[in-house]
Amino acid sequence: MSLDKNQKRPYSIESYNSEWILKFKKIKENLKRIFQDKALVIEHVGSTSILGMKAKPLIDVLVMVEKMESFTDIKREMAKLGYEYDENYIAPNSSLFYKVGPDGQKVENIHVCERASYKISEFLDQRDFLRSHSEWRKRYSDLKEKLYKKFPDNYPAYREGKSKLLDELGDVAKKWKASEMST
């Protein structure tokens, strides 16, 4: 089943929950077992990975691989654990494994990207920037809460409402990372 980002579907925004880290650790253990040496890096990304951040209760995980391939055995093992699969969901030449909870809300996203993908640094730079910049964390959390109140049943409108801030955040995080690397 292909997932449509523009489909109206249920979602919610919650205050930070320390259980999200425990959920990630369980997911990571399964991914290590399934991906084995194909997974170069397995990282908790997205808002649930940032202490104090309001978020959809959706655990986003980044799996970096050397090269995209068919992953036939991996797809079969992930399906046994209840994951659905989609290609090129976040970027060209990427894969997404996801789980949907009983209420119809997504509860896990496993983003698989090649080592050379720009999405890797985007995920990690933005996560690390937000972890170390409380004013941006608050700004983003406040926007998410405001958009949820305005569009509680319209996920595409919620996503669109975040796009300007996310573009700005991406630029700021990239510059911050570059300055961190040069010191």
Residue, then its C-alpha position, 0 to 999 in steps of 0.5 A: m500500500s502506498l502512503d499518500k502525504n496529502q491524504k487527510r488522516p488522523y494525527s495528534i500532537e503531544s508533549y514530550n514523553s520519555e517513553w519515546i526513547l525506550k520505544f526507539k531502543k526496542i525498534k533499534e534492536n529489531l532493526k539491527r537484527i533484520f538489517q544486520d551489516k547493511a545498516l551502517v547507522i541507526e539513529h532516532v530522528g524527528s521530534t520524538s528524539i528531542l527532549g522537550m519537543k512536542a511531537k506526533p507520537l510517531i517514532d522516526v528512525l533513520v537507517m543509513v545503508e551503503k547502497m539502496e537495493s531490493f531488500t527482499d529479505i528485509k521487506r519480508e522480515m519487516a512485514k512479519l513485524g507489521y510494517e508496510y513499505d513505500e519507496n521514495y516517500i521522503a526523497p528519491n532513492s529512499s525507502l520507508f517502512y511504517k506502522v499504523g496503530p489501531d486508531g489509524q495514526k502512524v506510530e513508526n517511520i523507518h527511513v532508509c537512505e543511502r550514505a550519500s543522501y542529502k536527507i541523512s545530514e538534514f535529519l541529523d543536523q536538524r535534530d542536533f540543532l534543535r537539541s541544543h537550541s531551546e528557543w528554536r525547539k520552543r518556536y517549532s513546538d508552539l507552531k505545531e500545537k497552533l497548527y494542530k488546533k487549527f487543522p485537527d483533521n487536516y494533516p496536509a494543511y498541518r504539514e503545509g503550515k510547517s513548511k516555511l519554518l522547516d525551510e528556515l530551520g533547515d538553512v539555520a541548522k546547516k549553517w550551524k553544523a558547518s560552523e561547528m565543523s570548522t571550530 
